[in-house]
Structures are given as structure tokens and as C-alpha cells.
Amino acid sequence: MSGDGFTAMTIRNDISRDIISGFAAVTPTLAGAWRLIDAALADLPIALAELGRARAELEAVRLDRANLPQGRRWGRYRPGHSPAARGSETPCQPFRKPRTSLSL
């Protein structure tokens, strides 16, 4: 889900809360039930913000992982290409250029 989807959900949530407030004003005998529904709707922006942070973190981790050379992904160097075998202290070169974005 993109940021636009989050924005649309937040707008629908705000409209729903306004409708619930109107129902609560018209039917005071059900005020307790309307408060419970309003409280549940109030949690949505917090959950969306947390989900957005988690998605951004996951995308960063995936991009970092995609840029690791194949041998380094599994905690080992390519066979015959270890730093000691090459006579250097630097790790092996990546198989390709680093990615700048992931296409999912």
C-alpha cells in the first residue's frame, strides 16, 4: 500500500468519525457504544503510521540485502576468491552494480 492509500484511509477514517459524532449527538442513549466505535477509529492513524515506518525499514533492509554480493549474503566468500587466496585483505568484488531501488 502506498502513501496515497494511507492518505485515503485517513480521510475515510476522519469522515467516519464525523458521522459517528453525528449519530452520538442524535441518539444519546447509545453514547457509550458510539464512544467505543470512535475510540477504535482513533487507533487507525496510529496503526497506519507504525505500518508506514515498518514498510520503510523493510524496504531499506531489502535494498541493502540486494546490494550484497552473493557470497557475502550467506556469510562466506566466493570459492577461490577469498581475501587470503587473492593476497589481499579486501572482500571480493560484487557481481553487479549496486541497486538504487527495488522493483517489487
PAZAPA-4460 file (N, C-alpha, C; in steps of 0.05 Angstrom, whole numbers, plus 32768, in hexadecimal, padded with zeros to 4 digits):
% residues 104
    n_x    n_y    n_z   ca_x   ca_y   ca_z    c_x    c_y    c_z   seq   type   mol
   8011   7FE9   8000   8000   8000   8000   8012   8019   8000     1      M     A
   800C   802C   7FEF   801C   8044   7FED   8013   8059   8000     2      S     A
   8021   806F   8001   801A   8086   8011   7FFF   8091   800A     3      G     A
   7FF8   808F   7FF0   7FDD   8099   7FE7   7FC7   8088   7FF4     4      D     A
   7FCC   806E   7FF6   7FB8   805C   8002   7FB5   8063   801F     5      G     A
   7FCB   8069   802D   7FC9   8071   8049   7FBA   808B   804C     6      F     A
   7FBF   809E   803A   7FB1   80B7   803B   7F93   80B3   8037     7      T     A
   7F8C   80A3   8024   7F6F   809E   801E   7F62   8090   8036     8      A     A
   7F70   807D   8043   7F65   8070   805B   7F61   8084   8072     9      M     A
   7F74   8096   8075   7F72   80AA   808A   7F5B   80BD   8085    10      T     A
   7F57   80C5   806C   7F40   80D6   8065   7F26   80C8   806B    11      I     A
   7F24   80AF   8062   7F0B   809F   8068   7F07   809C   8086    12      R     A
   7F1D   8098   8094   7F1B   8095   80B1   7F10   80AF   80BE    13      N     A
   7F1A   80C6   80B5   7F10   80DF   80C0   7EF3   80E3   80BA    14      D     A
   7EEA   80DD   80A1   7ECE   80DF   809A   7EBD   80CD   80AB    15      I     A
   7EC7   80B4   80B0   7EB8   80A1   80C1   7EB5   80AC   80DD    16      S     A
   7ECA   80B7   80E8   7EC9   80C2   8103   7EB5   80D9   8104    17      R     A
   7EB4   80EA   80EF   7EA0   80FF   80EF   7E83   80F4   80EF    18      D     A
   7E7F   80DF   80DF   7E65   80D3   80DE   7E5D   80C7   80F9    19      I     A
   7E70   80B9   8106   7E6B   80AE   8120   7E65   80C4   8135    20      I     A
   7E73   80DB   8133   7E6D   80F1   8145   7E50   80FB   8141    21      S     A
   7E48   80FC   8127   7E2C   8104   8122   7E18   80F0   812D    22      G     A
   7E1D   80D6   812A   7E0B   80C2   8135   7E0B   80C4   8154    23      F     A
   7E21   80C9   8160   7E22   80CB   817E   7E12   80E3   8187    24      A     A
   7E12   80F9   8177   7E03   8111   817F   7DE5   810C   817D    25      A     A
   7DDD   80FC   8169   7DC0   80F7   8163   7DB5   80E2   8176    26      V     A
   7DC5   80CE   817D   7DBC   80B8   818E   7DCD   80B6   81A7    27      T     A
   7DC7   80C8   81BB   7DD7   80C8   81D3   7DD5   80AE   81E4    28      P     A
   7DC0   809E   81E0   7DBE   8085   81EF   7DD4   8071   81E6    29      T     A
   7DDE   8074   81CE   7DF3   8062   81C4   7E0F   806F   81C5    30      L     A
   7E12   8084   81D5   7E2B   8093   81D6   7E42   8080   81DE    31      A     A
   7E3E   806D   81EF   7E54   805B   81F7   7E5E   804A   81E0    32      G     A
   7E4B   8040   81D0   7E53   8031   81B8   7E61   8042   81A4    33      A     A
   7E57   805A   81A0   7E65   806C   818C   7E81   8073   8196    34      W     A
   7E85   8076   81B0   7EA0   807C   81BA   7EB3   8065   81B4    35      R     A
   7EA9   804C   81B7   7EBA   8035   81B2   7EC2   8035   8194    36      L     A
   7EAF   803A   8182   7EB5   803A   8166   7EC8   8051   815F    37      I     A
   7EC4   8068   816B   7ED6   807F   8166   7EF2   8079   8170    38      D     A
   7EF4   806C   8187   7F0F   8065   8192   7F1D   8051   817F    39      A     A
   7F0E   803E   8174   7F1A   802B   8161   7F23   803A   8148    40      A     A
   7F13   804C   813E   7F1B   805C   8126   7F33   806E   812C    41      L     A
   7F36   8077   8145   7F4C   8088   814C   7F67   807A   814B    42      A     A
   7F66   805F   814E   7F7F   804F   814D   7F8A   804C   8131    43      D     A
   7F7A   8050   811C   7F83   804B   8101   7F9A   805C   80F9    44      L     A
   7F9A   8077   80FD   7FB2   8086   80F5   7FCC   807D   8102    45      P     A
   7FCA   8075   811B   7FE2   806B   8129   7FEC   8052   811C    46      I     A
   7FDA   8040   8116   7FE1   8026   8109   7FED   802B   80ED    47      A     A
   7FE1   803E   80DE   7FEC   8044   80C4   8007   8050   80C5    48      L     A
   800C   8061   80D8   8027   806D   80DB   803C   8058   80E2    49      A     A
   8035   8045   80F4   8047   8030   80FA   804C   801E   80E2    50      E     A
   8037   8018   80D3   803A   8008   80BB   804C   8015   80A7    51      L     A
   8049   802F   80A4   805A   803E   8091   8077   803D   8099    52      G     A
   807D   8040   80B3   8098   803E   80BC   80A4   8023   80B8    53      R     A
   8094   800E   80BD   809D   7FF3   80B9   80A3   7FED   809C    54      A     A
   8091   7FF7   808A   8095   7FF3   806D   80AF   8000   8064    55      R     A
   80B4   8019   806D   80CC   8028   8066   80E5   8019   806F    56      A     A
   80E4   800F   8087   80FB   8000   8092   80FF   7FE6   8082    57      E     A
   80EA   7FD8   807C   80EC   7FBF   806C   80F7   7FC5   8050    58      L     A
   80EF   7FDB   8044   80F9   7FE1   8029   8117   7FE7   802A    59      E     A
   8120   7FF5   8040   813D   7FFB   8042   814D   7FE1   8046    60      A     A
   8142   7FCF   8056   8150   7FB6   805B   8151   7FA5   8041    61      V     A
   813B   7FA4   8033   813B   7F96   8019   814F   7FA1   8005    62      R     A
   8151   7FBC   8004   8163   7FC8   7FF2   8180   7FC2   7FFA    63      L     A
   8186   7FC4   8014   81A1   7FBD   801D   81A7   7FA0   8017    64      D     A
   8194   7F8E   801B   8198   7F72   8015   819C   7F6C   7FF8    65      R     A
   818E   7F7B   7FE7   8190   7F77   7FCA   81AB   7F80   7FC0    66      A     A
   81B8   7F93   7FCE   81D2   7F9D   7FC6   81EA   7F8D   7FD0    67      N     A
   81E5   7F79   7FE0   81FB   7F68   7FEA   8203   7F54   7FD4    68      L     A
   821D   7F4F   7FD1   8225   7F3A   7FBF   821A   7F1F   7FC7    69      P     A
   8217   7F0E   7FB5   820A   7EF4   7FBB   8218   7EE5   7FD1    70      Q     A
   8232   7EE4   7FD1   8241   7ED5   7FE6   823E   7EE2   8001    71      G     A
   823D   7EFC   8002   823A   7F0A   801C   821E   7F07   8028    72      R     A
   820A   7F02   8017   81EF   7EFE   8021   81EE   7EE7   8034    73      R     A
   81FD   7ED2   802E   81FC   7EBA   803E   8213   7EB8   8052    74      W     A
   8222   7ECE   8055   8237   7ECF   8069   8251   7EC2   8060    75      G     A
   8256   7EBF   8046   826E   7EB3   803D   8276   7EC1   8022    76      R     A
   828F   7EBE   801B   8299   7EC9   8002   8295   7EB5   7FEC    77      Y     A
   8296   7EBE   7FD3   8294   7EAC   7FBC   82AB   7E98   7FBD    78      R     A
   82A7   7E7F   7FB6   82BD   7E6C   7FB6   82D4   7E75   7FA5    79      P     A
   82EC   7E74   7FB1   8304   7E7B   7FA2   8309   7E99   7FA1    80      G     A
   82F7   7EA9   7FAD   82FA   7EC6   7FAC   82FB   7ED2   7FC8    81      H     A
   8305   7EC3   7FDB   8308   7ECE   7FF6   831E   7EE3   7FF6    82      S     A
   831E   7EF5   8009   8334   7F09   800A   834F   7EFC   800D    83      P     A
   8351   7EE6   801D   836B   7ED9   8020   8374   7ECC   8006    84      A     A
   8362   7EC0   7FF7   8369   7EB4   7FDD   8373   7EC9   7FC9    85      A     A
   8368   7EE1   7FCB   836F   7EF6   7FB8   8387   7F06   7FC2    86      R     A
   838F   7F02   7FDB   83A5   7F10   7FE6   839E   7F2C   7FEF    87      G     A
   8385   7F31   7FF5   837D   7F4C   7FFE   836B   7F49   8017    88      S     A
   8366   7F5F   8023   8354   7F60   803B   8338   7F6A   8034    89      E     A
   8333   7F70   801B   8319   7F7B   8014   8306   7F64   800B    90      T     A
   82EC   7F68   8010   82D9   7F53   8008   82D7   7F52   7FEA    91      P     A
   82CA   7F3D   7FE0   82C6   7F39   7FC3   82B5   7F4F   7FB7    92      C     A
   82B8   7F53   7F9E   82A8   7F67   7F90   828C   7F5D   7F8B    93      Q     A
   8278   7F6F   7F8A   825D   7F67   7F85   825A   7F5D   7F68    94      P     A
   8246   7F4D   7F62   8241   7F42   7F48   8235   7F57   7F35    95      F     A
   8229   7F6C   7F40   821B   7F7F   7F30   821C   7F9A   7F3D    96      R     A
   8212   7FAF   7F30   8211   7FC9   7F3B   81FC   7FCA   7F51    97      K     A
   8200   7FDA   7F66   81EC   7FDC   7F7B   81D1   7FE6   7F71    98      P     A
   81BC   7FDD   7F7C   81A1   7FE6   7F75   819B   8000   7F83    99      R     A
   818B   8011   7F76   8182   8029   7F83   8165   8027   7F8B   100      T     A
   8156   8014   7F81   813B   800F   7F89   8133   7FF2   7F83   101      S     A
   811E   7FEA   7F90   8114   7FCF   7F8C   80FA   7FD0   7F7D   102      L     A
   80F7   7FC0   7F69   80DD   7FBE   7F5B   80CF   7FA5   7F66   103      S     A
   80B9   7FA9   7F73   80AB   7F93   7F80   8095   7F89   7F6E   104      L     A
***
